[in-house]
Amino acid sequence: MSDHAHESHTGPIKTPSQLMWTSFFAFVVPVFLIIGLVYFVTSGNKPAAGAVDVEQAIAKRIQPIGTVELRDANRPLADGLTVYKAQCAACHDAGLAGAPKFGDAGAWSARIATGYEALLTSALKGKGAMGAQGGGAYTDIEIGRAVVHLTNGAGGKFDVPNPPAAAAEPAAAAPAAAPAVVVAAAPAAAAAPAPAATPVAASANGEALYKQACMACHAAGVAGAPKLGDKAAWSPRLALGVDGLTASVIKGKGAMPPKGGAGAASDADIKAAVVYMVDSVK
């Protein structure tokens, strides 16, 4: 009877090997399970590849971006197809962000019914996820040609816009008046206005470029972009300095394409936009 009592008080672990394996499963395995769960949870917070692609497509759609700069008024007007490929195709080819696809008569019929002027106004001022296209590398007439290309491809019957015939006459008369203005005004104006105008222009360029190219992501913090005015988000980035931040924007970083999608903007304008955003957290 004493032998039976002794056996009833002994546990299942009878050898050192059994003790080692029991310790392993009791302590080591749970640690690995916890690590696996942590990895699973944290990886689930990362944006899906498709979402990043959409953000990049939107950034490409809004390029090129208008900046305060002189344009060659003598260059020939771009046709609708050229402007469409440069500014519209990224979204309208694939129907991203609710954009009606090129050639989809069903999606375009109600929009065509609003008329050319309404469609042109939407393209110039922006609508929904579509950023403003006016004031960029293309003129309003060229944007209008892209509108006609899009709508006529889906059954529209709009005429291709052309500049007014009268616009050519003042241009022809300008050379006669220009020398008198330059000769008379240059001596008086060259001394003072130039130094004061430079910082104002840079500030205007920076804010304009931010609103047209950067605001789409930085206003709402899309794809990890630091929000405008968010000191905590910008603090570690400020260590790079304006030049370092400008270089990152020009090359592109993460979900942000090169130049933030503002392909037509100069490096100086990109720097002005960076200064505008940095100044918001000082």
Residue frames as qw, qx, qy, qz and C-alpha x, y, z in Angstrom:
[[0.000, 0.885, 0.465, 0.000, 0.00, 0.00, 0.00],
 [0.315, -0.772, 0.109, 0.541, 2.90, 2.43, 0.73],
 [0.394, -0.075, 0.602, 0.690, 4.30, 1.81, -2.77],
 [0.172, 0.649, 0.656, 0.344, 0.94, 2.71, -4.31],
 [0.174, -0.923, -0.249, 0.237, 0.79, 5.93, -2.26],
 [0.420, -0.524, 0.331, 0.664, 4.31, 6.84, -3.33],
 [0.341, 0.203, 0.669, 0.629, 3.46, 6.40, -7.03],
 [0.064, 0.806, 0.573, 0.129, 0.33, 8.53, -6.71],
 [0.227, -0.902, -0.053, 0.362, 2.40, 11.49, -5.50],
 [0.476, -0.254, 0.474, 0.696, 4.98, 11.36, -8.32],
 [0.387, 0.692, 0.014, -0.609, 4.52, 13.70, -11.33],
 [0.852, 0.501, 0.155, -0.005, 4.77, 13.00, -15.07],
 [0.355, 0.818, -0.422, 0.160, 8.31, 14.48, -15.22],
 [0.925, -0.358, 0.109, 0.062, 10.70, 11.72, -14.30],
 [0.792, 0.044, 0.153, 0.590, 13.91, 12.52, -16.23],
 [0.226, -0.561, 0.079, 0.793, 16.05, 15.64, -16.88],
 [0.130, 0.091, 0.652, 0.741, 15.22, 15.41, -20.56],
 [0.105, -0.664, -0.715, -0.193, 11.50, 15.61, -19.83],
 [0.276, -0.750, -0.288, 0.527, 12.11, 18.58, -17.55],
 [0.249, -0.300, 0.344, 0.854, 14.07, 20.40, -20.29],
 [0.010, 0.305, 0.709, 0.635, 11.36, 19.94, -22.92],
 [0.203, -0.740, -0.636, 0.084, 8.64, 20.92, -20.49],
 [0.272, -0.646, -0.084, 0.708, 10.51, 24.14, -19.69],
 [0.194, -0.060, 0.534, 0.821, 10.99, 24.84, -23.39],
 [0.092, -0.497, -0.723, -0.471, 7.31, 24.51, -24.22],
 [0.305, -0.743, -0.538, 0.256, 6.26, 26.39, -21.09],
 [0.251, -0.760, -0.025, 0.599, 8.49, 29.46, -21.57],
 [0.252, -0.286, 0.528, 0.759, 10.23, 29.67, -24.97],
 [0.152, 0.407, 0.790, 0.432, 7.28, 28.77, -27.22],
 [0.028, -0.846, -0.502, 0.180, 4.96, 31.42, -25.69],
 [0.230, -0.654, 0.159, 0.703, 7.67, 34.05, -26.28],
 [0.182, -0.046, 0.692, 0.697, 7.79, 33.19, -29.99],
 [0.056, 0.624, 0.763, 0.160, 3.99, 33.20, -30.16],
 [0.118, -0.840, -0.269, 0.456, 3.90, 36.69, -28.64],
 [0.217, -0.453, 0.418, 0.757, 6.55, 37.93, -31.10],
 [0.164, 0.236, 0.808, 0.515, 4.54, 36.48, -33.99],
 [0.002, -0.773, -0.630, 0.070, 1.35, 38.18, -32.80],
 [0.170, -0.761, -0.012, 0.626, 3.12, 41.54, -32.44],
 [0.207, -0.220, 0.613, 0.730, 4.55, 41.25, -35.96],
 [0.117, 0.471, 0.818, 0.307, 1.13, 40.33, -37.34],
 [0.053, -0.844, -0.458, 0.274, -0.58, 43.31, -35.69],
 [0.178, -0.693, 0.176, 0.676, 2.08, 45.88, -36.66],
 [0.219, -0.059, 0.714, 0.663, 2.33, 44.68, -40.25],
 [0.138, 0.622, 0.763, 0.110, -1.43, 45.04, -40.59],
 [0.046, -0.843, -0.230, 0.484, -1.12, 48.82, -40.07],
 [0.274, -0.319, 0.486, 0.766, 1.01, 49.29, -43.17],
 [0.546, 0.521, 0.014, -0.655, -0.77, 50.73, -46.23],
 [0.820, 0.242, 0.513, 0.082, -1.57, 48.23, -48.93],
 [0.421, -0.144, 0.497, 0.745, 0.47, 48.39, -52.11],
 [0.188, 0.611, 0.646, 0.418, -2.63, 49.30, -54.06],
 [0.178, -0.918, -0.301, 0.186, -3.25, 52.34, -51.85],
 [0.402, -0.575, 0.278, 0.656, 0.28, 53.60, -52.42],
 [0.356, 0.193, 0.654, 0.639, -0.20, 53.13, -56.18],
 [0.048, 0.818, 0.548, 0.165, -3.38, 55.20, -56.05],
 [0.290, -0.864, -0.054, 0.409, -1.60, 58.02, -54.18],
 [0.417, -0.314, 0.484, 0.703, 1.21, 58.00, -56.73],
 [0.270, 0.466, 0.686, 0.489, -1.29, 58.06, -59.57],
 [0.075, -0.917, -0.387, 0.065, -3.09, 61.04, -58.01],
 [0.373, -0.706, 0.178, 0.575, 0.22, 62.85, -57.58],
 [0.375, -0.024, 0.622, 0.687, 1.05, 62.22, -61.25],
 [0.193, 0.690, 0.662, 0.218, -2.42, 63.32, -62.33],
 [0.097, -0.947, -0.226, 0.208, -2.03, 66.82, -60.95],
 [0.404, -0.492, 0.354, 0.685, 1.26, 67.46, -62.68],
 [0.478, 0.148, -0.253, 0.828, 2.58, 69.66, -64.18],
 [0.258, -0.749, -0.502, 0.346, 1.82, 72.31, -61.58],
 [0.234, 0.863, 0.142, 0.425, 1.52, 76.02, -62.20],
 [0.578, -0.416, -0.186, 0.676, 4.20, 78.28, -60.81],
 [0.096, 0.954, 0.079, -0.273, 4.77, 82.00, -60.94],
 [0.521, -0.297, 0.512, 0.615, 7.08, 82.17, -63.92],
 [0.367, 0.598, -0.244, -0.670, 7.33, 83.64, -67.41],
 [0.736, 0.189, 0.645, 0.083, 6.23, 81.37, -70.21],
 [0.189, -0.155, 0.580, 0.777, 7.12, 81.47, -73.87],
 [0.482, 0.517, 0.354, -0.612, 4.10, 83.15, -75.39],
 [0.415, 0.564, -0.463, -0.544, 5.36, 82.36, -78.88],
 [0.181, -0.146, 0.969, 0.077, 5.34, 78.57, -78.54],
 [0.449, -0.124, -0.610, -0.641, 2.63, 76.77, -80.54],
 [0.665, -0.267, 0.296, -0.631, -0.46, 75.70, -78.61],
 [0.126, -0.161, 0.978, -0.034, -0.44, 72.05, -77.50],
 [0.538, -0.144, -0.566, -0.608, -3.20, 69.85, -78.83],
 [0.736, -0.408, 0.103, -0.531, -5.74, 68.07, -76.63],
 [0.956, 0.001, -0.285, 0.061, -4.04, 64.67, -76.81],
 [0.503, 0.395, -0.454, 0.621, -0.71, 66.09, -75.63],
 [0.273, -0.465, 0.350, -0.766, -2.27, 67.86, -72.66],
 [0.883, -0.243, -0.091, -0.391, -4.41, 64.81, -71.85],
 [0.873, 0.107, -0.399, 0.258, -1.38, 62.51, -71.71],
 [0.321, 0.404, -0.444, 0.733, 0.56, 64.98, -69.55],
 [0.205, -0.249, 0.429, -0.844, -2.12, 65.84, -66.99],
 [0.713, -0.068, 0.086, -0.693, -5.22, 63.68, -67.31],
 [0.727, 0.193, -0.621, -0.222, -4.31, 60.15, -68.45],
 [0.147, 0.254, -0.848, 0.441, -3.00, 58.96, -65.07],
 [0.358, 0.126, 0.675, -0.633, -6.53, 58.96, -63.64],
 [0.653, 0.376, 0.037, -0.656, -8.86, 58.97, -66.63],
 [0.474, 0.342, -0.767, -0.263, -7.21, 55.97, -68.33],
 [0.304, -0.021, -0.928, 0.215, -7.82, 53.75, -65.29],
 [0.472, -0.615, -0.426, -0.466, -10.78, 55.54, -63.68],
 [0.494, -0.117, -0.598, 0.620, -8.90, 56.31, -60.46],
 [0.070, -0.250, -0.424, 0.868, -10.50, 58.34, -57.65],
 [0.349, 0.621, 0.593, -0.376, -13.87, 58.31, -59.40],
 [0.112, 0.522, -0.373, -0.759, -12.57, 59.84, -62.64],
 [0.817, 0.425, 0.251, -0.297, -14.70, 58.80, -65.67],
 [0.654, -0.161, 0.581, 0.457, -12.64, 56.63, -68.00],
 [0.148, 0.470, -0.430, -0.757, -11.65, 57.87, -71.42],
 [0.304, 0.073, -0.785, -0.535, -14.15, 56.64, -74.01],
 [0.029, -0.323, -0.906, 0.271, -16.77, 55.53, -71.44],
 [0.157, -0.378, -0.406, -0.817, -19.89, 57.05, -72.99],
 [0.525, -0.601, -0.594, -0.106, -22.10, 56.01, -70.06],
 [0.534, -0.481, -0.320, 0.618, -19.88, 57.76, -67.51],
 [0.248, -0.113, 0.141, 0.952, -19.50, 60.89, -69.64],
 [0.004, 0.556, 0.661, 0.505, -23.05, 61.38, -70.97],
 [0.301, -0.843, -0.429, 0.118, -24.35, 63.31, -67.94],
 [0.438, -0.555, 0.074, 0.703, -21.18, 65.41, -67.78],
 [0.271, 0.146, 0.529, 0.791, -21.31, 66.23, -71.51],
 [0.071, -0.729, -0.629, -0.260, -24.88, 67.42, -71.02],
 [0.336, -0.767, -0.245, 0.488, -23.66, 70.20, -68.67],
 [0.407, 0.910, 0.035, 0.073, -21.86, 71.83, -71.60],
 [0.722, 0.372, -0.211, 0.544, -18.30, 72.72, -72.51],
 [0.011, -0.712, 0.240, -0.659, -18.05, 75.82, -70.31],
 [0.749, -0.557, 0.154, -0.324, -19.09, 73.93, -67.17],
 [0.972, -0.017, -0.032, 0.233, -16.61, 71.15, -67.89],
 [0.516, 0.549, -0.205, 0.625, -13.81, 73.64, -68.56],
 [0.311, -0.733, 0.219, -0.564, -14.57, 75.46, -65.29],
 [0.909, -0.392, 0.098, -0.100, -14.38, 72.18, -63.37],
 [0.876, 0.216, -0.086, 0.422, -11.05, 71.34, -65.01],
 [0.291, 0.647, -0.200, 0.676, -9.56, 74.77, -64.27],
 [0.390, -0.635, 0.274, -0.608, -10.81, 75.12, -60.69],
 [0.124, 0.175, -0.944, 0.249, -10.75, 71.44, -59.70],
 [0.725, -0.219, -0.091, -0.647, -13.59, 69.21, -58.58],
 [0.965, -0.235, -0.052, -0.107, -13.69, 66.38, -56.03],
 [0.809, -0.375, 0.260, 0.370, -10.36, 64.55, -56.07],
 [0.632, 0.510, 0.221, 0.540, -9.26, 66.41, -59.21],
 [0.386, -0.538, -0.100, 0.743, -6.91, 69.26, -58.44],
 [0.290, 0.878, 0.078, -0.372, -7.01, 72.64, -60.15],
 [0.767, 0.188, 0.377, 0.484, -5.38, 72.57, -63.57],
 [0.272, 0.924, 0.138, 0.229, -5.42, 76.29, -64.37],
 [0.158, -0.940, 0.298, -0.050, -2.27, 78.39, -64.21],
 [0.834, -0.289, 0.405, 0.238, 0.05, 75.46, -64.84],
 [0.372, -0.306, 0.580, 0.657, 2.39, 74.78, -67.74],
 [0.180, 0.388, 0.746, 0.511, -0.61, 74.90, -70.08],
 [0.182, -0.050, -0.009, -0.982, -2.93, 77.78, -70.92],
 [0.527, 0.229, 0.543, -0.612, -6.68, 77.75, -70.36],
 [0.671, 0.464, -0.264, -0.514, -7.20, 77.16, -74.08],
 [0.372, 0.357, -0.856, -0.042, -4.91, 74.12, -73.98],
 [0.236, 0.024, 0.847, -0.475, -6.76, 72.75, -70.95],
 [0.629, 0.377, 0.189, -0.653, -9.96, 73.32, -72.94],
 [0.568, 0.439, -0.602, -0.349, -8.53, 71.28, -75.78],
 [0.095, 0.163, -0.958, 0.215, -7.88, 68.41, -73.36],
 [0.455, 0.222, 0.579, -0.639, -11.50, 68.68, -72.19],
 [0.668, 0.454, -0.179, -0.562, -12.69, 68.45, -75.79],
 [0.378, 0.375, -0.839, -0.110, -10.41, 65.47, -76.42],
 [0.131, -0.018, 0.900, -0.415, -11.84, 63.67, -73.39],
 [0.511, 0.345, 0.457, -0.641, -15.50, 64.44, -74.05],
 [0.613, 0.494, -0.326, -0.523, -15.47, 63.93, -77.80],
 [0.215, 0.304, -0.928, -0.034, -13.84, 60.57, -77.22],
 [0.137, 0.207, 0.901, -0.355, -17.01, 59.56, -75.36],
 [0.172, 0.602, 0.753, 0.201, -19.55, 60.95, -77.84],
 [0.057, -0.753, -0.209, 0.621, -19.28, 64.71, -77.32],
 [0.535, 0.623, 0.396, 0.412, -19.48, 67.14, -80.23],
 [0.224, -0.895, -0.039, 0.385, -17.55, 70.13, -78.90],
 [0.581, 0.767, -0.095, 0.257, -15.39, 72.28, -81.18],
 [0.744, -0.122, -0.179, 0.632, -11.67, 72.52, -80.47],
 [0.129, -0.954, -0.148, 0.226, -11.03, 75.95, -78.88],
 [0.639, 0.333, 0.072, 0.690, -8.62, 78.36, -80.55],
 [0.266, -0.429, -0.224, 0.834, -7.29, 81.75, -79.42],
 [0.315, 0.842, 0.336, -0.282, -9.28, 84.77, -80.61],
 [0.654, 0.509, 0.212, 0.517, -8.04, 86.16, -83.91],
 [0.019, -0.952, 0.007, -0.306, -7.74, 89.61, -82.34],
 [0.728, -0.636, 0.148, 0.209, -5.11, 88.33, -79.92],
 [0.773, 0.132, 0.234, 0.575, -2.53, 88.26, -82.70],
 [0.266, 0.823, 0.159, 0.476, -2.94, 91.98, -83.52],
 [0.385, -0.905, 0.153, -0.097, -1.81, 93.43, -80.13],
 [0.835, -0.310, 0.298, 0.344, 1.11, 91.02, -80.22],
 [0.640, 0.456, 0.254, 0.563, 2.20, 92.40, -83.58],
 [0.034, 0.905, 0.054, 0.421, 1.95, 95.97, -82.28],
 [0.717, -0.679, -0.030, 0.159, 3.92, 95.27, -79.09],
 [0.758, 0.008, 0.072, 0.649, 7.45, 95.47, -80.59],
 [0.234, 0.661, 0.130, 0.701, 6.90, 99.13, -81.55],
 [0.417, -0.819, -0.031, -0.393, 5.88, 100.16, -78.02],
 [0.892, -0.360, -0.151, 0.228, 8.30, 97.96, -76.10],
 [0.624, 0.241, -0.149, 0.728, 11.54, 99.85, -76.85],
 [0.091, -0.666, 0.030, -0.740, 10.08, 103.13, -75.53],
 [0.751, -0.608, -0.082, -0.244, 9.02, 101.45, -72.27],
 [0.898, -0.148, -0.130, 0.392, 12.34, 99.71, -71.77],
 [0.480, 0.391, -0.096, 0.780, 14.48, 102.76, -72.55],
 [0.206, -0.664, 0.014, -0.719, 12.44, 105.17, -70.43],
 [0.754, -0.567, -0.037, -0.329, 11.67, 102.99, -67.43],
 [0.889, 0.025, -0.346, 0.298, 14.81, 100.90, -66.97],
 [0.344, 0.413, -0.399, 0.743, 17.03, 103.60, -65.40],
 [0.389, -0.480, 0.223, -0.754, 14.44, 104.55, -62.77],
 [0.887, -0.265, -0.042, -0.377, 13.19, 101.08, -61.84],
 [0.799, 0.250, -0.509, 0.198, 16.41, 99.10, -61.81],
 [0.135, 0.503, -0.570, 0.636, 17.74, 100.53, -58.56],
 [0.374, -0.286, 0.543, -0.695, 15.13, 99.82, -55.88],
 [0.834, -0.052, 0.020, -0.550, 12.37, 97.28, -56.68],
 [0.715, 0.292, -0.633, -0.057, 14.56, 94.26, -57.50],
 [0.177, 0.240, -0.827, 0.477, 15.87, 93.47, -53.96],
 [0.444, -0.020, 0.511, -0.736, 12.44, 93.72, -52.34],
 [0.758, 0.195, -0.219, -0.583, 10.61, 91.69, -55.01],
 [0.440, 0.306, -0.844, -0.028, 12.63, 88.48, -54.68],
 [0.061, -0.011, 0.887, -0.458, 11.42, 87.23, -51.24],
 [0.563, 0.253, 0.281, -0.735, 7.81, 88.12, -52.04],
 [0.671, 0.356, -0.472, -0.447, 7.90, 86.12, -55.28],
 [0.289, 0.225, -0.920, 0.140, 9.50, 83.15, -53.55],
 [0.281, 0.085, 0.722, -0.626, 6.81, 83.13, -50.86],
 [0.655, 0.341, 0.028, -0.674, 4.04, 83.36, -53.47],
 [0.559, 0.355, -0.706, -0.252, 5.59, 80.55, -55.48],
 [0.089, 0.150, -0.928, 0.330, 5.90, 78.34, -52.41],
 [0.433, 0.198, 0.580, -0.661, 2.32, 78.78, -51.27],
 [0.666, 0.402, -0.194, -0.598, 0.91, 78.37, -54.80],
 [0.478, 0.327, -0.806, -0.120, 2.91, 75.21, -55.43],
 [0.113, -0.050, 0.873, -0.471, 1.93, 73.80, -52.03],
 [0.557, 0.270, 0.367, -0.694, -1.76, 74.37, -52.71],
 [0.714, 0.444, -0.264, -0.471, -1.64, 72.78, -56.14],
 [0.647, 0.347, -0.678, -0.008, 0.80, 69.89, -55.65],
 [0.239, 0.221, -0.809, 0.489, 1.48, 69.26, -51.96],
 [0.449, -0.177, 0.344, -0.806, -1.79, 70.00, -50.20],
 [0.796, -0.002, -0.421, -0.435, -3.49, 66.84, -51.54],
 [0.772, -0.064, -0.593, 0.221, -1.32, 64.75, -49.19],
 [0.344, 0.120, -0.501, 0.785, 0.09, 67.16, -46.60],
 [0.390, -0.358, 0.033, -0.848, -3.27, 68.70, -45.62],
 [0.858, -0.270, -0.065, -0.431, -4.68, 65.34, -44.49],
 [0.398, -0.549, 0.731, -0.076, -1.47, 63.37, -43.80],
 [0.923, 0.295, -0.007, -0.247, -2.06, 60.93, -46.67],
 [0.894, 0.299, -0.245, 0.228, 0.45, 58.07, -47.05],
 [0.746, -0.376, -0.189, 0.517, 2.44, 59.23, -44.01],
 [0.323, 0.558, 0.049, 0.763, 2.99, 62.80, -45.25],
 [0.278, -0.332, -0.509, 0.744, 3.53, 65.20, -42.29],
 [0.068, 0.837, 0.535, 0.091, 0.60, 67.61, -42.01],
 [0.243, 0.584, -0.017, 0.774, 1.16, 71.31, -42.59],
 [0.317, -0.668, 0.170, -0.652, 1.70, 72.99, -39.21],
 [0.916, -0.368, -0.140, -0.070, 2.16, 69.71, -37.28],
 [0.037, -0.833, 0.524, -0.174, 5.30, 70.49, -35.25],
 [0.719, -0.347, 0.595, -0.095, 5.62, 66.97, -33.83],
 [0.875, 0.355, 0.320, 0.082, 5.55, 65.37, -37.29],
 [0.511, 0.819, -0.119, 0.233, 7.98, 67.89, -38.79],
 [0.445, -0.833, 0.330, -0.004, 10.44, 68.02, -35.87],
 [0.764, -0.260, 0.502, 0.311, 12.66, 65.05, -36.92],
 [0.659, 0.561, 0.356, 0.353, 12.58, 66.21, -40.53],
 [0.040, 0.997, -0.041, 0.055, 13.74, 69.74, -39.75],
 [0.638, -0.577, 0.394, 0.325, 17.14, 68.32, -38.81],
 [0.711, 0.297, 0.447, 0.454, 17.79, 67.83, -42.56],
 [0.120, -0.471, 0.110, 0.867, 17.53, 71.57, -43.14],
 [0.548, 0.633, 0.120, -0.534, 15.78, 73.25, -46.05],
 [0.318, 0.583, -0.650, -0.369, 18.37, 72.05, -48.57],
 [0.114, -0.128, 0.984, -0.047, 18.13, 68.45, -47.38],
 [0.465, 0.428, 0.647, -0.427, 14.33, 68.49, -47.47],
 [0.474, 0.673, -0.168, -0.543, 14.39, 70.10, -50.91],
 [0.150, 0.429, -0.852, -0.260, 16.69, 67.34, -52.20],
 [0.286, 0.122, 0.928, -0.208, 14.29, 64.69, -50.86],
 [0.514, 0.590, 0.358, -0.510, 11.36, 66.30, -52.62],
 [0.371, 0.654, -0.453, -0.478, 13.23, 66.64, -55.92],
 [0.118, 0.292, -0.940, -0.133, 14.30, 62.97, -55.86],
 [0.756, -0.227, -0.360, -0.497, 11.07, 61.65, -54.36],
 [0.024, 0.281, -0.851, 0.442, 10.73, 59.63, -51.17],
 [0.319, 0.194, 0.832, -0.410, 8.36, 56.83, -50.14],
 [0.380, 0.607, 0.698, 0.010, 4.92, 57.40, -51.68],
 [0.126, 0.874, 0.018, -0.469, 5.94, 60.90, -52.82],
 [0.787, 0.454, 0.237, 0.344, 7.01, 60.96, -56.51],
 [0.515, -0.033, 0.064, 0.854, 9.92, 63.14, -57.71],
 [0.002, -0.169, -0.076, -0.983, 9.17, 66.85, -57.23],
 [0.286, 0.257, 0.645, -0.660, 5.98, 65.85, -55.41],
 [0.445, 0.543, 0.708, 0.083, 4.36, 65.30, -58.80],
 [0.184, 0.917, 0.064, -0.348, 5.06, 68.88, -59.90],
 [0.809, 0.115, 0.344, 0.463, 7.15, 67.88, -62.90],
 [0.403, 0.735, 0.188, 0.513, 7.20, 71.33, -64.50],
 [0.368, -0.930, 0.002, -0.004, 8.28, 73.15, -61.33],
 [0.460, 0.663, -0.454, 0.377, 11.84, 74.43, -61.08],
 [0.644, -0.130, -0.591, 0.468, 14.16, 73.45, -58.22],
 [0.066, 0.165, -0.276, 0.945, 13.84, 77.00, -56.88],
 [0.570, -0.302, -0.180, -0.743, 10.05, 76.70, -56.76],
 [0.791, -0.222, -0.569, 0.025, 10.31, 73.32, -55.01],
 [0.442, -0.004, -0.502, 0.743, 12.57, 74.94, -52.41],
 [0.222, -0.253, 0.070, -0.939, 10.07, 77.78, -51.98],
 [0.739, -0.318, -0.387, -0.451, 7.30, 75.24, -51.28],
 [0.716, -0.144, -0.573, 0.373, 9.54, 73.51, -48.72],
 [0.181, 0.127, -0.336, 0.915, 10.25, 76.85, -47.03],
 [0.478, -0.331, -0.164, -0.797, 6.51, 77.57, -46.93],
 [0.818, -0.310, -0.457, -0.161, 5.81, 74.25, -45.16],
 [0.610, -0.041, -0.499, 0.615, 8.79, 74.60, -42.78],
 [0.022, -0.277, 0.171, -0.945, 7.74, 78.14, -41.85],
 [0.617, -0.423, -0.335, -0.572, 4.32, 76.77, -40.81],
 [0.829, -0.385, -0.388, 0.116, 5.91, 74.91, -37.87],
 [0.465, 0.206, -0.332, 0.795, 8.27, 77.63, -36.64]]
